[in-house]
Amino acid sequence: MAGQSAQQTAPVEATAGATKPSEQLTIAEMTRIMDVVSALRRERGVAQQQLNLDETKRLLRERLIETARVTGDKVSEVEIDVAIEQYFDQLHVFEAPKTSPETILAHLYVARHTIAKWAVGIGMTATLWWSLFSYGIMPGPARTERIAGELYGNIEKSVAAVESISQVPDLDRRIVDLTKQAEIYKSAGNLKGLERIAAEIATQEAALKQEYTLQVMQSPLSGIDAYVGQDGPVSGYYLIVQAVAPDGTAIPMTIRDGETGELRTVTQWGEQVPQEVYEQVAADKRADGIVDARVLGTKEQGQLEAKFQTPSGGPLVRGRQITRW
């Protein structure tokens, strides 16, 4: 550009025949643009330039035109505009580096805290799930084995309690059979079978431990005769009784109603007795309004059923029961 004539130092004017801008800027052109931009940045704050980009482009255009005029470069206004647009288009373009071991390590280092948190979280979750499965909390073989062991342990305790107080040979033989079945169910992991056996033995244990006497009620009713049910008359004589514990409290009992066949848990029910027994109790109550001989049966610990007797102490064969009257 040093050999250009003086006429070339005149102000640049846009002409229709101006040279088309090239796609790539030369080093000299980029240097001039950067010099002007640096000067503008010194004159104006970065924040103001970002908020008023059009004004910045206008000032940059004026400076480039002035620089071209001073240096004598033949640069058209169209070329300057294109150069400015290219500059701003490429100003914030980021080109990611190619993947390499170095870039991978750099990314891992930057994300080290996040990676550490995820690693700790995954480790704690895995430990928790392993513990749940190992200790038989979550469904699986370990859980089945744990529950089976607990059920079998409860069965063993009930069996020991039954054997210590039972006075019923038939029940003793039944408990032996149930224990053998429980061992098989435990080995097979059959929880339902173990639950059934545990419930049956626990029921027998509770029945063996009960102690009570069957006492005829004083009031409001001690007995009824010619009982009439919902489906027609049910003839018979019944004494109204309750099971009384040694401490005097009434024990709820599960009774099968002889009329309906329904099982009901009640504290009072009717026991069928022969007519002469019924008449004895009736005469006792008519004498002074109180039944003096009230005991109709006794249930001792170690037995499953009460032993029945007449209020006077004679033998009595148990009949049917009713729960409504």
N, C-alpha and C positions, 0 to 999 in steps of 0.2 A: 504493500500500500504506500511505501515511501516514494515510489516513482510515479505516482499519479499526479496529474496536472492540477493547477490552482483552480481551474473551473470545477473540479470535482469536489471542492470544499464547500460548494454552495449548499443551502438547505435541501434536504431530501424531500422530494414530492412524490406522491403516489401517482403512478401512471398505469394506463391500461395494459401496457406491454411489459410490466414488471416481471422479473424472474420468479418462477414458482418456487415456494419454500421447499427445502429438502426435508425428508422425513427425519433425518438425524442432524442434530446441531454439531457444529465444529467445536473444537476445544477453545478456539478464540472467542466464538460467540458465547459459549457457556461461561467463559471467564468474564466477559463483559457483563453478562446478566448477573453473575454472582457479585461482581464489584458493585453494581448499582444497587442490588438488593441489600448488601451490607451497609451501604450508605443510607438507604432508606430506613433500615432497622435502627441505625444510630440516631436518626432524626425523629422517628416515631416509635412509640411503645408497641410491643408485640401484641398486646391485647387489643389496642386500637386497630391495628392492621387486620386482625382476625375478625373483628366485628364489622369492618368496612372494607371488604375485599375488593369491591369495585373501585374504590378510591385508591387503594394500593396499586391496582393494575394501571389505573390512569397515570399516577405519578411515575410508575416504572416505565410506562410507554413514553412519557415526556422525556425522562432522563435518557432512555436509549436513543430516541430521536436526536437529542442534543449531543450525545456522545458520538453518534454517527456523523453528525454535521461537523463536529470539531475534528474528528479523525479523518474525515473525507471518505468514509465507506459508503459505497452505493448500496444501501439497504432500504428497501421499500417499507412503507408503513404496514403493508399486508404481511411481510416477512416478520416484522417486529411483533405484530399481534399473534401470529402463529407461534413464534418463539416463546412469547409470554404464556400462552395457553398450555404449550407443551411443558413448560417449566412448572406451572402450578398443578398440572395433571399428574406429574411425576414426583411432586414434592413429598407426598405422604404415602407413596407406594412402597409396600414392604414385600420383599422377595425372600421367602423362607429359605434357609440354607438346606442343602441336600442332606439326606439322611446318612449319618455316619456314626461310628462308635462314639466319636466325640460329642456329636449333637445329642445322641441318646443319653449319654452320661450327664450332659448339661441339663436336659429336661428332667431326668431323675433327681438331680440335685435341687433344682428349683422346686420340684413337687415333693421333696423329702418329708416335709411335715404332714402333708396330706396322706402320702403313702404310709407313713408311720401310724397315723390314726386308723387308716383302713386295716393295716396289718394287726394292730392291737384288737380292733373290733372283731375281725374275722377269727383271730385266735381265741378271744373270750367266748364268742359264739360257738366255735367248735368244741371248746372245753366244756361249755354248759351242756351242749347236746350229748357229748360223750358221757358226761356225768349222769344225765337223765336216763340214758339207755343203760349205762353200767349198773346203776343202783335200782333199776327196775321201776322207774317213775313213768317213762314213756312206754307206749305199747310195744311189745316185743317179747322174745323168749325170756329175757332177764326179768321183765315185769311179771310174766306168767309164773315163773319159778318163785319169785318173791312172794306173790299172793298165795300160791299153793303152799308154800312153807308156813305162812302165817295161819292159813286155814287149818292146816294139819296140826300146828301147834295148839290152836284153840280146841281142836278135837281131842288131842292128847290130854289136855287139862280137864275137859268134861268127862272123858273116860275115867280118868283117875278119881274124880269126884264121885262118879256113879259107882265105881267099884268099891269105894270106901264106905258107902252107906246102903247099897242095894241089898234088899232081902227078898228079891224076886228072881228065882233061878231062870225063868224064861227070859227076863230082861237081860240077865248076865250073858246068856248065850247070844242074844241079839246084838249086844254091844261088841262081842268078839267078832261076829260076822261084819258089823259095820266098820270096825277097825281095819280088818283085812281089805275091805273095799276101799277105804280111805287111802291105804298105802298104794293100791293100784292106781287110783285116781291121781295121787300126788306124782307118781312116776310118769304118768301120761300127760300131766298138766291139765287135767279135767277139772276146771274151777267150778263148774255148775254141779258136778257130782260131789265135790268136796263141800260146797255150800249146803247141799241137800242133807248130807250126812251130819254136818256140824249143827244144822238146825234141829234135826231129829234128836241127836244126843243131848243138845242143850235143853230141849223140851222135856226129855225124860229126866234129866238132872233136876230141873226146876220142880217137876212133879214129885220126885223122890224127897226133895227137901221140904215140901209142904207139910205142915202140921195143923190140923183143925178138927173141930167137932161139928157135926151136923145138928143144929138145934132148931126145934120147932119155934116159929115166931109167936110172940105174945100178942102183938097187935100189928096192923088192924085186923088181920085175919090169921087164924091158926090152921084152918083146914076147910076144904070144900068137898061136897059129895054130888053125885050125879052131874058132873061137869059137862056143860054144853059148849061145844066148839063152833067154829064158823061153818064147818061142813056137816053139822048135825050133832046129835048128842054123843058124848064119849063117856060112857058110864064108868064109875070108879070112885074111889075114895082117896083123897090126896091131903097130905099134911104140908103146909107151907113152911119151908126150911131155909136156912142160910148157913154157909160155912164160916165159922168163927175161929180166928187165929188165937194162939195163946195170950196175946195182948188184948183180946176183946174186939178187934176190928173184923169187919166182914170182908171176906175174900171173894173177889169176882171169880166166877166159875163159868166155864164153857159147857153149856147144856144142850143136848139135842131134844127138841120138842117132840114128844110122842105123837102129837096130833099132826103137825106140819112137816116133821122131819128136818126142820131148820135148826142150824146151830146158832145159839145166841149166848153172849156173855152177860151174865146177870148176877145180882147179889141175893136174889130170892127166887125160888122156884118151888114147884109142887112135886113131892115124892109120893108115888102110889103105895098105899098100904092096904092090908086086909081090912074088912069092915070092923072086925072086933078091935083092932088096934086104933082105928079111927074113933070108935065109940069110947075107948078108954081115955083118949086125949080129950074128947069132947066133954066127958063126965068130969075129968080133972079140972077143966076150965070153968065149967058151970058151977062147981062147988064154991069158988071164991073169986072167979074172974082171972085166975093166974094158972098157967100150965106149970106145974112143979116138976114133973118128969119130962124134960125137954129133949134129951139127947137121943138122936135117931141113928147115929153112927159116929165112928172115930177114925180119923186118918192119921197114922203115925209116920214119922220120918223113916225113909227106907222102903215104904210101900207105895204102890201106884194108885190103889183104890182104897176107899174107906170101908171099914167093916161095919155092916149094918146090924142093928138090934132094935128091938121094940123099946119104947120108953121105960118099960118095966124090967128090961134086961134080957128078954127072951130072944131067940133066934128070929131073923127077919131076912127074907129073900127080896132083893131089890126088884121093884117093878119098873114101870115107865115114868117119865118125867114130863111136866108141862111148864111152859114159861109164861103163858097168858091165861087169865081167868077173869 
